């Protein structure tokens, strides 16, 4: 559902690339973490193996600082709301709130 609603990002990117450059972009870069931004952009191009898709995690004050949101680089497998995922956790396996400058 999220991909469907955010797909406008990828569709608009494709349209503008064709209009401005006459073809697809060589690479796309999006923030990953919650998924909607990257998923909306990447989905339109996922079948095009000549377009490089790059997901970037929020490293905050650095990966060793403990003040980041890099669950893929520094997280461990855990279960949150019944779904297995990579999570930032403490020694007891409790979820640690990631550092973010995002609204909310």
PyMOL CGO cylinders between C-alpha atoms (Angstrom):
from pymol import cmd
from pymol.cgo import CYLINDER

trace = [
    CYLINDER, 0.00, 0.00, 0.00, 2.81, 2.41, 0.92, 0.3, 1, 1, 1, 1, 1, 1,
    CYLINDER, 2.81, 2.41, 0.92, 4.58, 1.64, -2.36, 0.3, 1, 1, 1, 1, 1, 1,
    CYLINDER, 4.58, 1.64, -2.36, 1.40, 2.39, -4.27, 0.3, 1, 1, 1, 1, 1, 1,
    CYLINDER, 1.40, 2.39, -4.27, 0.84, 5.75, -2.58, 0.3, 1, 1, 1, 1, 1, 1,
    CYLINDER, 0.84, 5.75, -2.58, 4.51, 6.78, -2.86, 0.3, 1, 1, 1, 1, 1, 1,
    CYLINDER, 4.51, 6.78, -2.86, 4.86, 5.54, -6.46, 0.3, 1, 1, 1, 1, 1, 1,
    CYLINDER, 4.86, 5.54, -6.46, 4.23, 9.09, -7.66, 0.3, 1, 1, 1, 1, 1, 1,
    CYLINDER, 4.23, 9.09, -7.66, 7.86, 9.84, -6.70, 0.3, 1, 1, 1, 1, 1, 1,
    CYLINDER, 7.86, 9.84, -6.70, 9.27, 7.26, -9.13, 0.3, 1, 1, 1, 1, 1, 1,
    CYLINDER, 9.27, 7.26, -9.13, 6.78, 8.04, -11.89, 0.3, 1, 1, 1, 1, 1, 1,
    CYLINDER, 6.78, 8.04, -11.89, 7.60, 11.73, -11.71, 0.3, 1, 1, 1, 1, 1, 1,
    CYLINDER, 7.60, 11.73, -11.71, 11.33, 11.01, -11.67, 0.3, 1, 1, 1, 1, 1, 1,
    CYLINDER, 11.33, 11.01, -11.67, 10.99, 8.84, -14.79, 0.3, 1, 1, 1, 1, 1, 1,
    CYLINDER, 10.99, 8.84, -14.79, 8.92, 11.52, -16.55, 0.3, 1, 1, 1, 1, 1, 1,
    CYLINDER, 8.92, 11.52, -16.55, 11.39, 14.30, -15.74, 0.3, 1, 1, 1, 1, 1, 1,
    CYLINDER, 11.39, 14.30, -15.74, 14.42, 12.18, -16.71, 0.3, 1, 1, 1, 1, 1, 1,
    CYLINDER, 14.42, 12.18, -16.71, 12.91, 11.38, -20.10, 0.3, 1, 1, 1, 1, 1, 1,
    CYLINDER, 12.91, 11.38, -20.10, 11.95, 15.03, -20.59, 0.3, 1, 1, 1, 1, 1, 1,
    CYLINDER, 11.95, 15.03, -20.59, 15.30, 16.52, -19.53, 0.3, 1, 1, 1, 1, 1, 1,
    CYLINDER, 15.30, 16.52, -19.53, 17.86, 13.86, -20.53, 0.3, 1, 1, 1, 1, 1, 1,
    CYLINDER, 17.86, 13.86, -20.53, 15.97, 11.74, -23.04, 0.3, 1, 1, 1, 1, 1, 1,
    CYLINDER, 15.97, 11.74, -23.04, 16.39, 8.56, -21.00, 0.3, 1, 1, 1, 1, 1, 1,
    CYLINDER, 16.39, 8.56, -21.00, 16.57, 6.91, -17.62, 0.3, 1, 1, 1, 1, 1, 1,
    CYLINDER, 16.57, 6.91, -17.62, 18.91, 8.14, -14.89, 0.3, 1, 1, 1, 1, 1, 1,
    CYLINDER, 18.91, 8.14, -14.89, 22.16, 6.25, -14.33, 0.3, 1, 1, 1, 1, 1, 1,
    CYLINDER, 22.16, 6.25, -14.33, 21.59, 6.08, -10.57, 0.3, 1, 1, 1, 1, 1, 1,
    CYLINDER, 21.59, 6.08, -10.57, 18.99, 6.92, -7.95, 0.3, 1, 1, 1, 1, 1, 1,
    CYLINDER, 18.99, 6.92, -7.95, 19.75, 7.71, -4.30, 0.3, 1, 1, 1, 1, 1, 1,
    CYLINDER, 19.75, 7.71, -4.30, 17.16, 7.65, -1.52, 0.3, 1, 1, 1, 1, 1, 1,
    CYLINDER, 17.16, 7.65, -1.52, 17.07, 7.61, 2.26, 0.3, 1, 1, 1, 1, 1, 1,
    CYLINDER, 17.07, 7.61, 2.26, 16.16, 4.19, 3.63, 0.3, 1, 1, 1, 1, 1, 1,
    CYLINDER, 16.16, 4.19, 3.63, 14.76, 3.40, 7.02, 0.3, 1, 1, 1, 1, 1, 1,
    CYLINDER, 14.76, 3.40, 7.02, 11.02, 3.77, 7.04, 0.3, 1, 1, 1, 1, 1, 1,
    CYLINDER, 11.02, 3.77, 7.04, 10.79, 2.68, 3.40, 0.3, 1, 1, 1, 1, 1, 1,
    CYLINDER, 10.79, 2.68, 3.40, 8.26, 4.93, 1.75, 0.3, 1, 1, 1, 1, 1, 1,
    CYLINDER, 8.26, 4.93, 1.75, 10.72, 7.38, 0.19, 0.3, 1, 1, 1, 1, 1, 1,
    CYLINDER, 10.72, 7.38, 0.19, 13.02, 4.75, -1.28, 0.3, 1, 1, 1, 1, 1, 1,
    CYLINDER, 13.02, 4.75, -1.28, 10.25, 2.35, -2.23, 0.3, 1, 1, 1, 1, 1, 1,
    CYLINDER, 10.25, 2.35, -2.23, 8.30, 5.03, -4.07, 0.3, 1, 1, 1, 1, 1, 1,
    CYLINDER, 8.30, 5.03, -4.07, 11.39, 6.05, -6.05, 0.3, 1, 1, 1, 1, 1, 1,
    CYLINDER, 11.39, 6.05, -6.05, 12.99, 2.65, -6.67, 0.3, 1, 1, 1, 1, 1, 1,
    CYLINDER, 12.99, 2.65, -6.67, 9.88, 0.70, -7.66, 0.3, 1, 1, 1, 1, 1, 1,
    CYLINDER, 9.88, 0.70, -7.66, 9.55, 2.43, -11.02, 0.3, 1, 1, 1, 1, 1, 1,
    CYLINDER, 9.55, 2.43, -11.02, 13.13, 1.43, -11.92, 0.3, 1, 1, 1, 1, 1, 1,
    CYLINDER, 13.13, 1.43, -11.92, 13.64, -1.90, -10.14, 0.3, 1, 1, 1, 1, 1, 1,
    CYLINDER, 13.64, -1.90, -10.14, 13.35, -3.96, -13.35, 0.3, 1, 1, 1, 1, 1, 1,
    CYLINDER, 13.35, -3.96, -13.35, 15.91, -1.75, -15.11, 0.3, 1, 1, 1, 1, 1, 1,
    CYLINDER, 15.91, -1.75, -15.11, 19.25, -3.33, -14.21, 0.3, 1, 1, 1, 1, 1, 1,
    CYLINDER, 19.25, -3.33, -14.21, 21.11, -0.47, -15.89, 0.3, 1, 1, 1, 1, 1, 1,
    CYLINDER, 21.11, -0.47, -15.89, 19.83, 1.98, -13.24, 0.3, 1, 1, 1, 1, 1, 1,
    CYLINDER, 19.83, 1.98, -13.24, 21.84, 1.80, -10.01, 0.3, 1, 1, 1, 1, 1, 1,
    CYLINDER, 21.84, 1.80, -10.01, 19.66, 2.00, -6.88, 0.3, 1, 1, 1, 1, 1, 1,
    CYLINDER, 19.66, 2.00, -6.88, 21.45, 3.32, -3.78, 0.3, 1, 1, 1, 1, 1, 1,
    CYLINDER, 21.45, 3.32, -3.78, 19.86, 3.35, -0.33, 0.3, 1, 1, 1, 1, 1, 1,
    CYLINDER, 19.86, 3.35, -0.33, 21.48, 5.57, 2.30, 0.3, 1, 1, 1, 1, 1, 1,
    CYLINDER, 21.48, 5.57, 2.30, 20.94, 5.19, 6.04, 0.3, 1, 1, 1, 1, 1, 1,
    CYLINDER, 20.94, 5.19, 6.04, 20.97, 8.05, 8.52, 0.3, 1, 1, 1, 1, 1, 1,
    CYLINDER, 20.97, 8.05, 8.52, 24.32, 7.91, 10.33, 0.3, 1, 1, 1, 1, 1, 1,
    CYLINDER, 24.32, 7.91, 10.33, 23.53, 10.87, 12.60, 0.3, 1, 1, 1, 1, 1, 1,
    CYLINDER, 23.53, 10.87, 12.60, 26.56, 11.69, 14.73, 0.3, 1, 1, 1, 1, 1, 1,
    CYLINDER, 26.56, 11.69, 14.73, 28.43, 8.63, 13.44, 0.3, 1, 1, 1, 1, 1, 1,
    CYLINDER, 28.43, 8.63, 13.44, 27.93, 4.90, 13.59, 0.3, 1, 1, 1, 1, 1, 1,
    CYLINDER, 27.93, 4.90, 13.59, 30.06, 4.53, 16.73, 0.3, 1, 1, 1, 1, 1, 1,
    CYLINDER, 30.06, 4.53, 16.73, 28.36, 7.41, 18.56, 0.3, 1, 1, 1, 1, 1, 1,
    CYLINDER, 28.36, 7.41, 18.56, 25.16, 5.53, 19.36, 0.3, 1, 1, 1, 1, 1, 1,
    CYLINDER, 25.16, 5.53, 19.36, 23.25, 8.53, 17.99, 0.3, 1, 1, 1, 1, 1, 1,
    CYLINDER, 23.25, 8.53, 17.99, 22.17, 7.30, 14.56, 0.3, 1, 1, 1, 1, 1, 1,
    CYLINDER, 22.17, 7.30, 14.56, 19.34, 5.45, 12.82, 0.3, 1, 1, 1, 1, 1, 1,
    CYLINDER, 19.34, 5.45, 12.82, 21.43, 2.91, 10.90, 0.3, 1, 1, 1, 1, 1, 1,
    CYLINDER, 21.43, 2.91, 10.90, 19.53, -0.30, 11.59, 0.3, 1, 1, 1, 1, 1, 1,
    CYLINDER, 19.53, -0.30, 11.59, 20.93, -2.10, 8.55, 0.3, 1, 1, 1, 1, 1, 1,
    CYLINDER, 20.93, -2.10, 8.55, 24.58, -1.32, 9.35, 0.3, 1, 1, 1, 1, 1, 1,
    CYLINDER, 24.58, -1.32, 9.35, 24.47, -1.47, 13.15, 0.3, 1, 1, 1, 1, 1, 1,
    CYLINDER, 24.47, -1.47, 13.15, 21.23, -3.26, 13.98, 0.3, 1, 1, 1, 1, 1, 1,
    CYLINDER, 21.23, -3.26, 13.98, 20.62, -6.84, 15.00, 0.3, 1, 1, 1, 1, 1, 1,
    CYLINDER, 20.62, -6.84, 15.00, 17.81, -9.18, 14.05, 0.3, 1, 1, 1, 1, 1, 1,
    CYLINDER, 17.81, -9.18, 14.05, 14.84, -8.77, 16.35, 0.3, 1, 1, 1, 1, 1, 1,
    CYLINDER, 14.84, -8.77, 16.35, 11.06, -8.83, 16.39, 0.3, 1, 1, 1, 1, 1, 1,
    CYLINDER, 11.06, -8.83, 16.39, 9.00, -5.64, 16.52, 0.3, 1, 1, 1, 1, 1, 1,
    CYLINDER, 9.00, -5.64, 16.52, 5.19, -5.68, 16.28, 0.3, 1, 1, 1, 1, 1, 1,
    CYLINDER, 5.19, -5.68, 16.28, 5.40, -9.31, 15.22, 0.3, 1, 1, 1, 1, 1, 1,
    CYLINDER, 5.40, -9.31, 15.22, 7.75, -8.71, 12.29, 0.3, 1, 1, 1, 1, 1, 1,
    CYLINDER, 7.75, -8.71, 12.29, 11.36, -9.87, 12.14, 0.3, 1, 1, 1, 1, 1, 1,
    CYLINDER, 11.36, -9.87, 12.14, 13.63, -7.01, 11.15, 0.3, 1, 1, 1, 1, 1, 1,
    CYLINDER, 13.63, -7.01, 11.15, 16.95, -5.34, 11.89, 0.3, 1, 1, 1, 1, 1, 1,
    CYLINDER, 16.95, -5.34, 11.89, 16.59, -3.22, 15.01, 0.3, 1, 1, 1, 1, 1, 1,
    CYLINDER, 16.59, -3.22, 15.01, 18.73, -1.08, 17.26, 0.3, 1, 1, 1, 1, 1, 1,
    CYLINDER, 18.73, -1.08, 17.26, 18.63, -2.90, 20.59, 0.3, 1, 1, 1, 1, 1, 1,
    CYLINDER, 18.63, -2.90, 20.59, 20.22, -2.78, 24.02, 0.3, 1, 1, 1, 1, 1, 1,
    CYLINDER, 20.22, -2.78, 24.02, 22.03, -5.70, 25.72, 0.3, 1, 1, 1, 1, 1, 1,
    CYLINDER, 22.03, -5.70, 25.72, 18.68, -7.16, 26.81, 0.3, 1, 1, 1, 1, 1, 1,
    CYLINDER, 18.68, -7.16, 26.81, 17.21, -7.10, 23.30, 0.3, 1, 1, 1, 1, 1, 1,
    CYLINDER, 17.21, -7.10, 23.30, 14.97, -4.12, 24.02, 0.3, 1, 1, 1, 1, 1, 1,
    CYLINDER, 14.97, -4.12, 24.02, 14.44, -1.72, 21.12, 0.3, 1, 1, 1, 1, 1, 1,
    CYLINDER, 14.44, -1.72, 21.12, 16.49, 1.47, 21.38, 0.3, 1, 1, 1, 1, 1, 1,
    CYLINDER, 16.49, 1.47, 21.38, 15.01, 4.65, 19.95, 0.3, 1, 1, 1, 1, 1, 1,
    CYLINDER, 15.01, 4.65, 19.95, 17.05, 5.71, 16.90, 0.3, 1, 1, 1, 1, 1, 1,
    CYLINDER, 17.05, 5.71, 16.90, 18.47, 9.22, 16.68, 0.3, 1, 1, 1, 1, 1, 1,
    CYLINDER, 18.47, 9.22, 16.68, 16.62, 11.34, 14.13, 0.3, 1, 1, 1, 1, 1, 1,
    CYLINDER, 16.62, 11.34, 14.13, 16.26, 14.97, 13.19, 0.3, 1, 1, 1, 1, 1, 1,
    CYLINDER, 16.26, 14.97, 13.19, 13.04, 14.15, 11.36, 0.3, 1, 1, 1, 1, 1, 1,
    CYLINDER, 13.04, 14.15, 11.36, 9.76, 15.70, 12.39, 0.3, 1, 1, 1, 1, 1, 1,
    CYLINDER, 9.76, 15.70, 12.39, 7.80, 13.54, 14.83, 0.3, 1, 1, 1, 1, 1, 1,
]
cmd.load_cgo(trace, "trace")
